[in-house]
Amino acid sequence: MDFSYSEVQQMLQDSVKKFVSKNYDFDTRSKIIESDSGYSEENWKLFAELGWLTVPFSEEDGGLGGSAVDLMVMMEEFGKANLVEPYLPSVVLCGCLISELATGEVKEQMLGKLVGGDLQLALAASETGSRFNSSKVATTAKSNGNSIVINGRKIAVLNGSNANELLVVARESGGEVDADGISVFLVNPDTPGVTVRSFTNIDGQKSSEIDFTDVTVAASARLGEQGKALMAIEKVIDKAIIAVSAEAVGVLETLLQKTVEYSKTRKQFGTVIGTFQALQHRMADMFIECQLARSIVVMAAMKLDGSAGQTEKTKAVSAAKSRVGKAIRKVSQEAVQIHGGIGVTNELDVGHYFKRATALEIMFGNTDYHIERFASL
């Protein structure tokens, strides 16, 4: 089986590397995080010009092709640079969900603005107690003539404070965990009854809690068929899991590289610590974990692009996320321990990579969750 990158994938990889080397050093990233928005609008426009915002979409939707492997290649490079721009929430989650559910002029206009860099989106899906279960939705959407009234609370809404539009997952019928009855609605965050409370995650990225109190939207704000959105949501989340897993691989490879470099310069008792056999063994184990993680993410991405059934694709995604989660714990903790106390300071980038890896391990289900999910399929 050929695992080499195509010409397009190599171009994607090279374009991210060039951007990072010229525009995204540690000090620049630190200033971006401290800004009100938590990302650079200038960089976002550049992403659009470079065509990166088209990667997850099919050619029919004006994209590069929608390949999970293409997305994996780019997200791995994003991980190596620890980019904070909201590519995952705005493009991968919301953009792909619009691609799956929306039709006609709504789809064309929204995706056009998104890939042009003129639209920020956020997916309001997670709720207290949902525990990564996409079908557990307590937020309600009740019909009132030609309008829909939404009530509920969403947590951990990535990019919620920057979004021009929210994609709100709400239940129109059925019980709290029923598969049927779930819909997605477009809601402007300035609509009366919407309350956004923003905060910064441990990894420096922006998130929000959002309350919806008698929020009224037109019935036309529903994306797709009434009550039939769950399958599309789960499909998009599987793609997002591949994206964060690939990003985690990039983060871990950078942690390994920086740890090896540090071990060649740090001296203890007059001796470079990289010469200590015990530390060499530990760094060799880190290398193995990185390779295992990368291999299984490649497998899962290829499975998503293939003709396998949905169950097999879901199993491959959970296998990748659980294996990557184990690698995150091993590699990131070893990196911090070998660096010592300086490894958790804000002045050294290793600590920031460690925090991002920790956040990625939890996102869309931690290791234990995906082991159980794999076993249940």
N, C-alpha and C positions, 0 to 999 in steps of 0.2 A: 504494500500500500504506500502511495506517495504522500509524504507529509510535508513536502516543500511548499513554500508560499508561491502563489501565482504572481504574475507581474503587477497586477492591480494591488494585491495585498502587500507586496514589497514597497510599492509606491506609497501606500497608506502608512506603513511603518516608518519609512524614511521621512515622510512629511511631518509626522509627529515628533520624531527625533530632532529634526531641524528646528521646528518651532520651540521645543523645550530648550535646546542648547542656546538659542538666541534670546528667548523671551521669558523663561520661567525658572530662574534660579531661586534658591531658598529665600533670599531676602525679598524678592518680588512676590513670591507666594505668601510670605508672612504679611506683607502690606495689603494684599488682596483680601486675606482672611479678616483683617481688622476693619475693612470697609463696611459700610452699612448693608450693602447687598451681599457681601461675602463672595462675590465673583467679579470678574472684569468684563464689562460690556464690550470693551474694545476687543478683548480676546474672543468673545462670543461671535462678534461680527466677522472676525478673522476665520473662525471655525466654519462659518457659513461660506465665506469666499473660497476656502480650501476644499469645500465639498464634504466635510466630515459629518455635517448634520443630515446628509442624505443616506448615510451608510446602512441604517437598519431598514430602509424601505425598498419595496419592489420597484422595478422599472416603470410599472404601470402607475405607481404613485409618485413618480418623479425622482425615485431614489437610485442608489447604486446597484441594487439587486436584492437586498434584504438577507444576505447570507450571514448566518451566525458565526461562521469562521472569520469573515471580514470584520465583524463587530469584535470578535475575540482578539484579533490582531491589534486593533486600535486601542481597545480597553487595556490590554496588557501594557502598552506604551504609556497610556494615561496613568496606570498604577506606578510605573517606574518614576514618573515625574510627580506623583501625588497631586494631580490636578484637582482643583476645587470647583471648576465650572460645572453647572448643573446638567451635564449631559445625560446622566442616568435618569433623573426624574422627568426632565422635560422632553427629551428625544426618545429614549428607549421605552420608558413606561407609557407616557402620555401619547407620544407620537405614534407608537405601534398600536396602542389601543384605539386611537382615532382611525388608523389604517384598517383595523379589524372591524370596527363597528360603524363608522360614519359612511355616508354615501353622498353622491352628487356634489352640489355646490359647497356644502358645509365641509366635506372632506377635502375638496380641492383648495378651498380658501385657507383652511387651518394648516394643512400640511405645507402649502405654499409659503405662508408667513413663517412657519416654524423653520423650514430648511433655509429660508432667507435670513434667519437670525432676528426676526422682528417680533417673535412671540415666545413668552415664557409660560410654561405649564406646570401643574402639580397634580398628582393623583391622590385624592383623599379617599383612602380605602381602609386602612387599619383602624381598629377600634380596641378599646380596653377589653381584655379577655379574649380577643380573637385568636391569639397564639398562632399566627401565620396561616390560619384557616380562612381562605378567601370566601367560603360560603357562609361564614358566621357574620352576618350583617344585621345590626339592630337599628341603624339609621333608616327612617321610614320616608317614603315618597307617596303621598296620597293625592289622587286625582281630585280636582275641584274645577269642573267644567273643562275649559281649554287650558287650565293651568295645573301645575304640580306643586304641592307644598312639602318641603323637605324639613325634617327635624332629626337631630342627632349630633353626635360628637365624633370627630376623627382625630387620631393621634399620629405622631411621627410622620407628618406630611412633609416630605422632602421638597424644598424649594417653595413651600407654601407662602412665604412672605414676599417672594419676588414674582409670583405667578400673575399673569394677566387674565388667565382663565383657570378654573379648577375643574377637574374631572371627578365628580362625586359619585361614589358607589352607594346606592341606596336600595332598600327593599320595597317593592310595590305589592307583593303578595307572599303568602306562605309563612312558615315558621322561621325562627331566627337562624337555623342552620340548613334550611332547605336549599337545594340547588336551583330550583326554579324561583322566579319572582325577583331576581336581582337585575337592576338596570344601572346605566351610567348616564349622568346628566352633566351638561356644561353649565357651570355657575360662575358668574362674574363675582370676584371677591368683594366688590363694592356694593353688591346687592344688599338691601336692608335685611337684617337678621343674621348676617355672616360676621362672626367675630374671630379674628386671626390673632393668636398669641405666638409670636416667633421666639426662637431661642437658638443657641448654637450647640451643636452636638460635640461630643468629645473629640471628634476628628476635625473640628473647625468648620464643618459644613452647616448650612442653615436648615432648620426644620421648624415645624409649627404644630400647635394644637388648634383645631378649628371647630367652633360651635355653629350649628345651623338651627336657628329658632324661627319657625314659621317662614322659612325662605321660599318665596314664590317665584317660579320660573315657568316659561311657556312649555307646553307639552312638546313642542318642536325642539326643545333643548335636550331631549332624550337622544342618545346615540344608539342606533340599531333598534332591534325589535324589543318590544316591551317584555321585561322579565327574563330575557334570554342572554344576558351578558356574561354569565359566569365562565363559560367555556373560553371566550375571548380573553377574559381577565387572567385565567390560569395559563393560557398559552403565552400571553405577553410576560407574565411573571417568570415563566420558565426561561424565556429569552433574557430577561433581566438577571436571572440567577447566573446564566452563562457569562453575562457582562461583568457582574461583580466578582465572579470566580476568576475570570481572566485578569481583572484589575488586581485582585489579591495576588495572583502569580507574579505580576509585575512588581508589586510592593515587596513580596518576599525575596525576589531575585535581587532587588536593590538592597534590602537589609543584609542579605548574604554578602554581596559585593562590598558594602561598606564595613561589615564586620571583619572580613578578610583583610581589607586595606588597613583597618585600625590595628589589627593584630600584628601587622608588619612594622608598625611605628611605635606602639606603646611598649614601654619597658617596665619591668618589675625586677627589683634587685639587680639592676644593671643588665638584664637580659630581655630581648624582644619576646613578648608573650606568644607570638606566632610560632616560636620554636618549641613550645611546650606540647608534648605529644597528646596530653589529655584534651587540650583545646583544639588541636588538629582533628582529633576524632570527632569532637562536637561539631566543628564546622563541616566536616565530611558528611555527618548526619544531616546537617542543614541543607547541604547540596542535594542529597538524595531526596529529601522531602520536597524540595523545589521541583525536581525533575518528575517525581511521582504526581505532584499536583498539576504541573503543566500538561503531562501526558493525558491525564483523565479529563482535563478541560477540553483539550483538542478532540478527544473521543466524543465527548458529549456534544460539542459544537457540530461535529460532522454528523452525529446521529440526528440532531435537529434539522440539519439541511438535507438529510436522506429521506427515504420513503418508508421508514419504519412506522408502526402504529403509534398512536399517542401514548399508550401505556409504556411502550419501550422507550420513547423519548423522555417521558417523565422519570422513569427509572434511571436513565443515563444522567439526567440533570441532578437528581438527588445523590447519585453515587459521586458525582463530581463535587458537589457542594460539601458533602460530608468528608471526603478525602481532603479537600482544600482546607476545611475547618481544622482538621488535625494538623495539617502543615502550618497553618497560621499560628496555632498555639505553640508548636515546637520551635519554629524558626524565629518568630518575633520575640519570644521569651529568651531564647538563647542569645539573640542579638543584643538585647538589653543587658543581660547578665555579663556577657563578655566585654561590653563597653563599660560596665560598672555604673556608678551613680550618674555619670554624664549622659548615659543613654536615655534618661527620662527627663532631661532638662529641655526647656523651650528653645535654648540657644543651639541645640544640635538637632539636625533633621531626623536622626534615627528615632527620637521620641515621637515625632509627628507621624512617621511611617508606622510605628508600633500602634499608635492610637487609631490610625486609619485601618490597619489590619484587624484590630479588635472590633471596630464597627462593622467591617465587612463580614466577619465571622457570624455575627448575629443577624445581619440583614437577610430578609426573606427566609428565615429559618436557620437555626444553628445546627451544629453537627448532630446532636442527639435527635432533633426533629427530623432531619433528612435520613438518618439511619432508620427511624421508625417508618417514615414515608416509603422508603425503598422496600422495606420488609412487607409492607401492607399491600403492595401492588402485585 
